[in-house]
Amino acid sequence: MEIAKTGPRIVVRKSVFIGSVIPVSDEKTARELAKEIKRGKRKAAHIAFAFRIAGNPVKEGMSDNGEPRGTAGLPILMLLRYRQITDIMITVTRYWGGTKLGPGNLKRAYRDAALKALETV
């Protein structure tokens, strides 16, 4: 497994979000890494991810991992698209803080954690 660059912890209403950036070169590897990360972090409530692989066409994938649809993986993927970044997978691990955040706060928290992780690269 490639070495992940991990961003700082972001705390939103007691939930902790931690983003990581991992170089990837193909979709199969990205999905296998996501499964491996989920197995290794059993105390995490959710581990959302998104990736983009260079090519024609660009291959993309994402997962909300149980969060409401479009509130976790999509904001990460949109960040990668906006910055035109490829051959990268970003995962954001959420540790539940006991308070529901609502869709707007969730989207911002996942996006911000991904952004902070990208700043480490």
N, C-alpha and C positions, 0 to 999 in steps of 0.2 A: 504494500500500500504506500502511495506517495505520502510525504509528510505534509500535514495540513497546517495552514497558518490560521491561528485562532485570534479572533478579535476580542475586545473587552466585553465584560458582562454588561448587559443593559437590563435594568430593573424597571418594570412597569407594574404598579399595583401588586407588589410582592412576587410577581412571576419574573423569572430570570431567563433571559434570551442570550445565547452565545452562538455567534456565527463562526464558521470555518470555511476556508477556501482550499480546494484540492484540485491540482491539475489533473485533467482526464483527457484521453485521446479517442475514446470510443464509448458508445452508448451502453454496451454490455458492461464494461468496466465501471461506469458511473453508477448503474443500477446495483451492481454487486457491492460496490463500496457503500452505497446507502444502506443496504441490508446489513452489512457488517457493522456499520456505525450504530444502527438501531439495536443490534444484538449486544453491543458493548456498553450501551447506556440505558440499562433497564429502568433506572429511576426517573428518566426523562419522561415527561408527559407526551411530548410530540417532538419529532425530528423531521422538519420539512426540508425539502431541497429543490434545487433547480440546476440544470446544466445546459450548456450550449457547446456543440462540437462543430468545428470548422468543416466545411465541405460545400458541395453544390447539390442539393440545398443544405443549409445549416440544420443539424439535428438538434432538437430541443426536447427536454423532458422536465417534469416537475411532479411534486407530490405535496399535498397539504397534510398528509399523515394524521387524519382524524380531526383536524381543525375545520371549521366551516368552509365550504367550498369557496376557493378564490381568495382566502385571507392569509395564506402562508406561502405556498409554493409560487403562486402567481406574482406577488410583489417582488419576490427574489428574481424570477424569470424576467420580469419587466425591467428590473435594474440592469441585468445582463444585456438585454436587448438595447436599452437606451444607451448604454456605454459601449455597445458593439463588441462585447467581450466573448471570446470563444475559447474552447479547450479548458474550461473551468467548470467546476461544480461547487456550489455554495450550499452548505447545510446550516440550518439554524436549529439549535436544540433549545426546547422550552421546558423549564422546570416549573410546574404549576405552583402558583402562589395562593390559591384558595379563592380568588375573585375572578369572575367572568369579566373580560375586557371589552367585549363588543367588537363588531367587525372593523370599525375604523381604527380603534386602538391596536387590534391584532395586526392589521395590515402595516401600520406605521412601525410597530415593534419588530416585525419580521424584516421589513425593508431596512430599518435602521441598524439592526444587528448584521444584516448582510453587507450594508455599506461600511460599517466599522471593520468588518472582517476584510473587505477589499482594501481598506486603507493600510492593512498590515503587509500587503503584497508589494 
